[in-house]
Amino acid sequence: MPVEFPVPARGAALPALTGAGPGEFTEAWLANRRLSAHTRDAYRRDVAGWLAWCAARELNPLRANFLDVNSYGRQLEDPTARGGRPLSPATVARKLSALSSWYDFLVKLRAVDANPVSGADRPHVDRDHSATVGLTPEEVDALLAAADADTGPAAARNRAAVALLADLGLRVGELVSLDVTDLGAERGHRSVRFVGKGGKPRRRALTPSTTYAVDAYLAERAAAQGVTVPELTGPLLVATTGTRLDRHSVFRLVRRLARAAGLPAWAQLSPHSLRHAFATTARAEGVPLEDVQDAMGHADPRTTRRYDRDRHNLDRDPAYVIWAARARRRG
């Protein structure tokens, strides 16, 4: 018979977890970490996938060892086991990383003696490479132009969404989580506040073009509801039904506009492509790495460097700077 685990009780205190099943542990683990709603859902799915794999094999996950984790990882990488859809090494590594964090939590609670993922064989991930399809500055301009030319009842909202992605390099989860009340003004800047990855509170400045797009959208939305802009509440970006715009709609929007703009790789683009373009363009324009890192909310500058698609361009070789400085001294 498959192993069955009780449904987690939300809000349960950690001391009450003695003798609890993996489901309760998962909710307690997530509640113990500062995570965005999107990351929380992703981690929950990652652990649920492992628990389902264990249940199918009548394996108690609290008694699993590194050999079991290795078998699970191999299945994730095997296209025949997934209906011809293998996961990338980065995705498998992410799933195992979430699982390792879950087991670390269980070790601290003394629910297990050791973390079985720590001894497992994780796939190698090239930290200097990203599978996301990037965009050149000219392609971003074309995408924004397509948004400006867009028509229909959601055109103003679409322009605001794409402007926020392009000018701020937001993650799609950060974009769709924005509320009207997150907009503000600080020391002469129009700004937006939000919770970034890892539950970190963030704030960014809005460019004049993004401010114009957002204000135009809110003015149109307020007029349609028969209220003033200050009276608007709820999500910043809403669907035609009035509910919060979801990430899947933003994916479809980016690809539709990219296709309208005539971008060759439109079918492979995603909102994250605009995030990569933000980092690449900022670095190419001379923005210091640490400023780009702060703007993107990266804990590690190596992550920011990976987003910079132009980092290996020979035009940026520091040898030229050294040579030019030497030439000035001799001049």
C-alpha positions as a Markdown table, in Angstrom:
| # | Residue | x | y | z |
|---|---|---|---|---|
| 1 | Met | 0.0 | 0.0 | 0.0 |
| 2 | Pro | 1.3 | 3.5 | -0.7 |
| 3 | Val | 2.5 | 5.5 | 2.2 |
| 4 | Glu | -0.1 | 8.1 | 3.2 |
| 5 | Phe | 0.7 | 11.3 | 5.1 |
| 6 | Pro | -1.8 | 13.4 | 7.0 |
| 7 | Val | -2.9 | 16.8 | 5.6 |
| 8 | Pro | -0.8 | 19.6 | 7.2 |
| 9 | Ala | -2.5 | 21.7 | 9.9 |
| 10 | Arg | -1.9 | 25.4 | 9.1 |
| 11 | Gly | -0.6 | 27.5 | 11.9 |
| 12 | Ala | 0.5 | 24.5 | 14.0 |
| 13 | Ala | 3.2 | 25.4 | 16.5 |
| 14 | Leu | 6.6 | 23.7 | 16.0 |
| 15 | Pro | 6.4 | 21.8 | 19.3 |
| 16 | Ala | 3.2 | 20.1 | 18.1 |
| 17 | Leu | 5.1 | 18.5 | 15.3 |
| 18 | Thr | 6.4 | 15.7 | 17.4 |
| 19 | Gly | 5.3 | 12.5 | 15.5 |
| 20 | Ala | 3.9 | 14.6 | 12.6 |
| 21 | Gly | 4.1 | 13.4 | 9.0 |
| 22 | Pro | 6.0 | 15.0 | 6.2 |
| 23 | Gly | 3.1 | 17.2 | 5.2 |
| 24 | Glu | 3.1 | 19.0 | 8.5 |
| 25 | Phe | 6.9 | 19.4 | 8.3 |
| 26 | Thr | 6.6 | 21.0 | 4.9 |
| 27 | Glu | 4.2 | 23.6 | 6.0 |
| 28 | Ala | 6.2 | 24.3 | 9.2 |
| 29 | Trp | 9.4 | 24.5 | 7.1 |
| 30 | Leu | 7.8 | 27.0 | 4.7 |
| 31 | Ala | 6.4 | 29.1 | 7.5 |
| 32 | Asn | 9.8 | 29.2 | 9.1 |
| 33 | Arg | 11.4 | 30.9 | 6.0 |
| 34 | Arg | 11.0 | 34.4 | 4.6 |
| 35 | Leu | 9.8 | 33.5 | 1.0 |
| 36 | Ser | 7.7 | 35.1 | -1.6 |
| 37 | Ala | 4.4 | 33.4 | -2.4 |
| 38 | His | 5.8 | 32.2 | -5.7 |
| 39 | Thr | 8.9 | 30.7 | -4.2 |
| 40 | Arg | 6.8 | 29.1 | -1.4 |
| 41 | Asp | 4.6 | 27.4 | -4.0 |
| 42 | Ala | 7.6 | 26.2 | -6.0 |
| 43 | Tyr | 9.2 | 24.7 | -2.9 |
| 44 | Arg | 6.0 | 23.1 | -1.9 |
| 45 | Arg | 5.7 | 21.5 | -5.3 |
| 46 | Asp | 9.3 | 20.3 | -5.2 |
| 47 | Val | 8.8 | 18.5 | -1.9 |
| 48 | Ala | 5.5 | 17.2 | -3.0 |
| 49 | Gly | 7.1 | 15.6 | -6.0 |
| 50 | Trp | 9.6 | 13.8 | -3.8 |
| 51 | Leu | 6.9 | 12.7 | -1.4 |
| 52 | Ala | 4.8 | 11.3 | -4.3 |
| 53 | Trp | 7.9 | 9.5 | -5.6 |
| 54 | Cys | 8.5 | 7.9 | -2.2 |
| 55 | Ala | 4.8 | 7.0 | -1.8 |
| 56 | Ala | 4.8 | 5.2 | -5.1 |
| 57 | Arg | 7.7 | 3.0 | -3.8 |
| 58 | Glu | 6.3 | 2.6 | -0.3 |
| 59 | Leu | 9.3 | 4.4 | 1.0 |
| 60 | Asn | 9.1 | 6.4 | 4.2 |
| 61 | Pro | 10.8 | 9.7 | 3.3 |
| 62 | Leu | 11.9 | 10.1 | 6.9 |
| 63 | Arg | 13.9 | 6.9 | 6.4 |
| 64 | Ala | 15.3 | 7.7 | 2.9 |
| 65 | Asn | 19.1 | 7.7 | 2.3 |
| 66 | Phe | 21.3 | 9.2 | -0.3 |
| 67 | Leu | 20.9 | 6.3 | -2.7 |
| 68 | Asp | 17.1 | 6.9 | -2.8 |
| 69 | Val | 17.8 | 10.6 | -3.5 |
| 70 | Asn | 20.2 | 9.6 | -6.3 |
| 71 | Ser | 17.5 | 7.3 | -7.8 |
| 72 | Tyr | 15.0 | 10.2 | -7.7 |
| 73 | Gly | 17.4 | 12.6 | -9.3 |
| 74 | Arg | 18.2 | 10.1 | -12.1 |
| 75 | Gln | 14.5 | 9.8 | -12.8 |
| 76 | Leu | 14.1 | 13.6 | -13.0 |
| 77 | Glu | 16.9 | 13.6 | -15.6 |
| 78 | Asp | 15.5 | 10.7 | -17.6 |
| 79 | Pro | 13.3 | 11.8 | -20.6 |
| 80 | Thr | 11.7 | 8.3 | -20.9 |
| 81 | Ala | 10.5 | 8.4 | -17.3 |
| 82 | Arg | 9.0 | 11.8 | -17.9 |
| 83 | Gly | 7.1 | 11.3 | -21.1 |
| 84 | Gly | 10.0 | 12.6 | -23.2 |
| 85 | Arg | 10.4 | 15.8 | -21.2 |
| 86 | Pro | 13.7 | 15.7 | -19.3 |
| 87 | Leu | 14.4 | 18.5 | -16.8 |
| 88 | Ser | 17.5 | 20.6 | -17.2 |
| 89 | Pro | 20.4 | 20.1 | -14.8 |
| 90 | Ala | 19.7 | 23.5 | -13.3 |
| 91 | Thr | 16.0 | 22.5 | -12.6 |
| 92 | Val | 17.0 | 19.2 | -11.1 |
| 93 | Ala | 19.6 | 20.9 | -8.9 |
| 94 | Arg | 17.0 | 23.4 | -7.8 |
| 95 | Lys | 14.6 | 20.7 | -6.8 |
| 96 | Leu | 17.3 | 18.9 | -4.9 |
| 97 | Ser | 18.4 | 22.1 | -3.2 |
| 98 | Ala | 14.8 | 22.7 | -2.0 |
| 99 | Leu | 14.7 | 19.1 | -0.8 |
| 100 | Ser | 18.0 | 19.5 | 1.0 |
| 101 | Ser | 16.7 | 22.6 | 2.8 |
| 102 | Trp | 13.6 | 20.6 | 3.8 |
| 103 | Tyr | 15.7 | 17.8 | 5.3 |
| 104 | Asp | 18.0 | 20.4 | 7.1 |
| 105 | Phe | 14.9 | 21.6 | 8.8 |
| 106 | Leu | 13.9 | 18.1 | 9.8 |
| 107 | Val | 17.4 | 17.5 | 11.2 |
| 108 | Lys | 17.1 | 20.6 | 13.4 |
| 109 | Leu | 13.8 | 19.2 | 14.6 |
| 110 | Arg | 15.4 | 15.8 | 15.2 |
| 111 | Ala | 12.8 | 14.2 | 13.0 |
| 112 | Val | 15.7 | 12.6 | 11.0 |
| 113 | Asp | 19.3 | 11.9 | 12.0 |
| 114 | Ala | 20.9 | 13.2 | 8.8 |
| 115 | Asn | 20.1 | 15.0 | 5.6 |
| 116 | Pro | 20.2 | 12.3 | 2.8 |
| 117 | Val | 20.5 | 14.9 | 0.1 |
| 118 | Ser | 23.9 | 16.1 | 1.4 |
| 119 | Gly | 25.5 | 12.8 | 0.3 |
| 120 | Ala | 23.6 | 12.6 | -3.0 |
| 121 | Asp | 25.1 | 13.2 | -6.5 |
| 122 | Arg | 23.7 | 16.5 | -7.7 |
| 123 | Pro | 24.0 | 17.4 | -11.4 |
| 124 | His | 26.7 | 19.9 | -12.4 |
| 125 | Val | 25.4 | 23.3 | -13.2 |
| 126 | Asp | 27.4 | 25.8 | -15.2 |
| 127 | Arg | 27.1 | 28.9 | -13.1 |
| 128 | Asp | 28.4 | 31.0 | -16.0 |
| 129 | His | 25.5 | 29.9 | -18.3 |
| 130 | Ser | 21.8 | 30.5 | -18.4 |
| 131 | Ala | 19.3 | 28.9 | -20.7 |
| 132 | Thr | 17.1 | 32.0 | -20.8 |
| 133 | Val | 16.9 | 33.5 | -24.3 |
| 134 | Gly | 18.2 | 37.1 | -24.0 |
| 135 | Leu | 17.3 | 40.3 | -25.9 |
| 136 | Thr | 19.5 | 43.0 | -27.4 |
| 137 | Pro | 18.6 | 46.6 | -26.6 |
| 138 | Glu | 17.2 | 47.1 | -30.1 |
| 139 | Glu | 14.9 | 44.0 | -29.6 |
| 140 | Val | 13.7 | 45.5 | -26.3 |
| 141 | Asp | 13.0 | 48.7 | -28.1 |
| 142 | Ala | 11.0 | 46.8 | -30.7 |
| 143 | Leu | 9.0 | 45.0 | -28.0 |
| 144 | Leu | 8.2 | 48.2 | -26.3 |
| 145 | Ala | 7.1 | 49.7 | -29.6 |
| 146 | Ala | 4.8 | 46.7 | -30.2 |
| 147 | Ala | 3.3 | 47.4 | -26.8 |
| 148 | Asp | 2.8 | 51.1 | -27.7 |
| 149 | Ala | 1.0 | 50.0 | -30.9 |
| 150 | Asp | -1.1 | 47.4 | -29.2 |
| 151 | Thr | -4.9 | 48.0 | -29.1 |
| 152 | Gly | -7.8 | 46.6 | -27.2 |
| 153 | Pro | -9.2 | 46.9 | -23.7 |
| 154 | Ala | -6.0 | 45.7 | -22.0 |
| 155 | Ala | -3.5 | 47.7 | -24.1 |
| 156 | Ala | -2.8 | 50.3 | -21.4 |
| 157 | Arg | -2.2 | 47.5 | -18.8 |
| 158 | Asn | 0.0 | 45.6 | -21.2 |
| 159 | Arg | 2.1 | 48.7 | -21.8 |
| 160 | Ala | 2.5 | 49.2 | -18.1 |
| 161 | Ala | 3.5 | 45.6 | -17.5 |
| 162 | Val | 6.1 | 45.5 | -20.2 |
| 163 | Ala | 7.5 | 48.8 | -19.1 |
| 164 | Leu | 8.0 | 47.6 | -15.6 |
| 165 | Leu | 9.7 | 44.4 | -16.8 |
| 166 | Ala | 12.0 | 46.2 | -19.3 |
| 167 | Asp | 13.0 | 49.3 | -17.2 |
| 168 | Leu | 13.2 | 47.6 | -13.8 |
| 169 | Gly | 14.1 | 44.0 | -14.7 |
| 170 | Leu | 11.5 | 42.7 | -12.3 |
| 171 | Arg | 10.9 | 39.0 | -11.8 |
| 172 | Val | 7.5 | 38.0 | -13.2 |
| 173 | Gly | 6.5 | 36.9 | -9.7 |
| 174 | Glu | 7.4 | 40.4 | -8.3 |
| 175 | Leu | 5.5 | 42.0 | -11.1 |
| 176 | Val | 2.2 | 40.2 | -10.6 |
| 177 | Ser | 2.4 | 40.6 | -6.8 |
| 178 | Leu | 2.4 | 44.4 | -7.0 |
| 179 | Asp | -0.5 | 46.2 | -5.4 |
| 180 | Val | -1.7 | 49.8 | -6.2 |
| 181 | Thr | -0.6 | 50.8 | -2.7 |
| 182 | Asp | 3.0 | 49.7 | -3.5 |
| 183 | Leu | 3.4 | 52.8 | -5.6 |
| 184 | Gly | 4.8 | 55.9 | -3.9 |
| 185 | Ala | 7.1 | 58.8 | -4.0 |
| 186 | Glu | 10.5 | 59.2 | -2.3 |
| 187 | Arg | 12.8 | 62.3 | -2.4 |
| 188 | Gly | 11.5 | 63.4 | -5.8 |
| 189 | His | 11.4 | 59.9 | -7.3 |
| 190 | Arg | 8.3 | 57.9 | -8.2 |
| 191 | Ser | 8.9 | 54.5 | -6.7 |
| 192 | Val | 7.5 | 51.1 | -6.1 |
| 193 | Arg | 8.0 | 48.8 | -3.1 |
| 194 | Phe | 7.6 | 45.0 | -3.2 |
| 195 | Val | 8.8 | 41.8 | -1.5 |
| 196 | Gly | 11.6 | 40.2 | -3.6 |
| 197 | Lys | 13.1 | 36.7 | -3.6 |
| 198 | Gly | 13.8 | 35.4 | -0.2 |
| 199 | Gly | 11.2 | 37.6 | 1.4 |
| 200 | Lys | 13.4 | 40.7 | 1.1 |
| 201 | Pro | 11.7 | 44.1 | 1.1 |
| 202 | Arg | 12.8 | 46.0 | -2.0 |
| 203 | Arg | 12.2 | 49.4 | -3.5 |
| 204 | Arg | 13.0 | 50.7 | -7.0 |
| 205 | Ala | 12.7 | 54.0 | -8.8 |
| 206 | Leu | 10.3 | 54.3 | -11.7 |
| 207 | Thr | 11.7 | 55.8 | -14.9 |
| 208 | Pro | 9.7 | 58.6 | -16.6 |
| 209 | Ser | 8.5 | 56.3 | -19.4 |
| 210 | Thr | 7.4 | 53.6 | -16.9 |
| 211 | Thr | 5.7 | 56.3 | -14.7 |
| 212 | Tyr | 3.8 | 57.6 | -17.8 |
| 213 | Ala | 2.7 | 54.0 | -18.7 |
| 214 | Val | 1.6 | 53.2 | -15.2 |
| 215 | Asp | -0.2 | 56.5 | -14.7 |
| 216 | Ala | -2.0 | 56.2 | -18.0 |
| 217 | Tyr | -3.2 | 52.7 | -17.2 |
| 218 | Leu | -4.4 | 53.6 | -13.7 |
| 219 | Ala | -6.2 | 56.7 | -15.1 |
| 220 | Glu | -8.0 | 54.5 | -17.6 |
| 221 | Arg | -8.9 | 51.9 | -15.0 |
| 222 | Ala | -10.2 | 54.5 | -12.6 |
| 223 | Ala | -12.4 | 56.1 | -15.2 |
| 224 | Ala | -13.8 | 52.7 | -16.1 |
| 225 | Gln | -14.7 | 52.1 | -12.5 |
| 226 | Gly | -16.1 | 55.6 | -11.9 |
| 227 | Val | -13.6 | 56.4 | -9.2 |
| 228 | Thr | -10.5 | 58.6 | -8.9 |
| 229 | Val | -7.0 | 57.1 | -9.1 |
| 230 | Pro | -6.3 | 57.5 | -5.3 |
| 231 | Glu | -9.5 | 55.5 | -4.7 |
| 232 | Leu | -8.2 | 52.5 | -6.6 |
| 233 | Thr | -7.2 | 49.5 | -4.5 |
| 234 | Gly | -6.1 | 45.9 | -4.9 |
| 235 | Pro | -3.6 | 44.5 | -7.4 |
| 236 | Leu | -1.7 | 46.9 | -9.6 |
| 237 | Leu | -2.2 | 44.8 | -12.7 |
| 238 | Val | -5.6 | 43.1 | -13.2 |
| 239 | Ala | -7.1 | 40.8 | -15.7 |
| 240 | Thr | -10.3 | 41.7 | -17.6 |
| 241 | Thr | -12.2 | 39.8 | -15.0 |
| 242 | Gly | -10.9 | 42.2 | -12.3 |
| 243 | Thr | -8.7 | 39.5 | -10.7 |
| 244 | Arg | -4.9 | 39.8 | -10.3 |
| 245 | Leu | -3.0 | 39.2 | -13.5 |
| 246 | Asp | -1.2 | 35.9 | -13.3 |
| 247 | Arg | 2.3 | 35.0 | -14.4 |
| 248 | His | 1.0 | 32.8 | -17.3 |
| 249 | Ser | -0.8 | 35.7 | -18.8 |
| 250 | Val | 2.4 | 37.8 | -18.7 |
| 251 | Phe | 4.3 | 34.9 | -20.4 |
| 252 | Arg | 1.7 | 34.9 | -23.2 |
| 253 | Leu | 1.8 | 38.7 | -23.4 |
| 254 | Val | 5.6 | 38.9 | -23.9 |
| 255 | Arg | 5.6 | 36.3 | -26.6 |
| 256 | Arg | 2.6 | 37.8 | -28.4 |
| 257 | Leu | 4.3 | 41.3 | -28.5 |
| 258 | Ala | 7.6 | 39.7 | -29.5 |
| 259 | Arg | 5.9 | 38.0 | -32.4 |
| 260 | Ala | 4.2 | 41.3 | -33.4 |
| 261 | Ala | 7.6 | 43.0 | -33.2 |
| 262 | Gly | 9.1 | 40.4 | -35.6 |
| 263 | Leu | 11.6 | 39.0 | -33.1 |
| 264 | Pro | 13.0 | 35.7 | -34.5 |
| 265 | Ala | 13.1 | 33.9 | -31.2 |
| 266 | Trp | 9.7 | 35.1 | -30.0 |
| 267 | Ala | 8.5 | 31.5 | -29.2 |
| 268 | Gln | 11.4 | 31.0 | -26.8 |
| 269 | Leu | 11.1 | 34.3 | -25.0 |
| 270 | Ser | 9.8 | 34.9 | -21.5 |
| 271 | Pro | 9.5 | 37.7 | -19.0 |
| 272 | His | 12.9 | 36.6 | -17.7 |
| 273 | Ser | 14.4 | 37.5 | -21.1 |
| 274 | Leu | 13.7 | 41.2 | -20.2 |
| 275 | Arg | 15.4 | 40.7 | -16.9 |
| 276 | His | 18.5 | 39.4 | -18.6 |
| 277 | Ala | 18.3 | 42.3 | -21.0 |
| 278 | Phe | 18.1 | 44.8 | -18.1 |
| 279 | Ala | 21.3 | 43.4 | -16.6 |
| 280 | Thr | 23.2 | 43.2 | -19.9 |
| 281 | Thr | 22.3 | 46.7 | -21.0 |
| 282 | Ala | 23.0 | 48.2 | -17.6 |
| 283 | Arg | 26.5 | 46.8 | -17.6 |
| 284 | Ala | 27.2 | 47.7 | -21.2 |
| 285 | Glu | 26.2 | 51.3 | -20.3 |
| 286 | Gly | 28.8 | 51.3 | -17.5 |
| 287 | Val | 26.6 | 50.8 | -14.4 |
| 288 | Pro | 28.8 | 49.3 | -11.7 |
| 289 | Leu | 28.3 | 45.6 | -11.0 |
| 290 | Glu | 27.3 | 46.2 | -7.4 |
| 291 | Asp | 24.6 | 48.7 | -8.4 |
| 292 | Val | 23.1 | 46.2 | -10.9 |
| 293 | Gln | 23.3 | 43.5 | -8.3 |
| 294 | Asp | 21.4 | 45.7 | -5.8 |
| 295 | Ala | 18.8 | 46.6 | -8.4 |
| 296 | Met | 18.2 | 43.0 | -9.3 |
| 297 | Gly | 18.1 | 41.8 | -5.7 |
| 298 | His | 20.9 | 39.2 | -6.1 |
| 299 | Ala | 22.7 | 38.0 | -3.0 |
| 300 | Asp | 25.7 | 36.9 | -5.0 |
| 301 | Pro | 27.4 | 39.1 | -7.6 |
| 302 | Arg | 28.2 | 35.9 | -9.6 |
| 303 | Thr | 24.5 | 35.6 | -10.3 |
| 304 | Thr | 24.4 | 39.1 | -11.7 |
| 305 | Arg | 27.4 | 38.4 | -13.9 |
| 306 | Arg | 25.6 | 35.4 | -15.3 |
| 307 | Tyr | 22.7 | 37.6 | -16.4 |
| 308 | Asp | 25.1 | 39.9 | -18.2 |
| 309 | Arg | 25.1 | 38.3 | -21.7 |
| 310 | Asp | 27.7 | 40.7 | -23.0 |
| 311 | Arg | 30.4 | 40.1 | -20.3 |
| 312 | His | 32.7 | 38.2 | -22.7 |
| 313 | Asn | 32.5 | 40.8 | -25.4 |
| 314 | Leu | 36.1 | 41.7 | -26.4 |
| 315 | Asp | 35.0 | 45.4 | -26.7 |
| 316 | Arg | 34.9 | 45.4 | -22.9 |
| 317 | Asp | 38.3 | 43.8 | -22.4 |
| 318 | Pro | 40.1 | 45.8 | -19.7 |
| 319 | Ala | 43.3 | 45.5 | -21.7 |
| 320 | Tyr | 42.0 | 48.4 | -23.9 |
| 321 | Val | 41.5 | 50.6 | -20.8 |
| 322 | Ile | 45.0 | 49.9 | -19.6 |
| 323 | Trp | 46.5 | 50.6 | -23.0 |
| 324 | Ala | 44.6 | 53.9 | -23.3 |
| 325 | Ala | 45.7 | 55.0 | -19.9 |
| 326 | Arg | 49.3 | 54.2 | -20.8 |
| 327 | Ala | 48.9 | 56.1 | -24.1 |
| 328 | Arg | 47.7 | 59.2 | -22.1 |
| 329 | Arg | 50.7 | 59.1 | -19.8 |
| 330 | Arg | 53.1 | 59.0 | -22.7 |
| 331 | Gly | 51.2 | 61.6 | -24.6 |
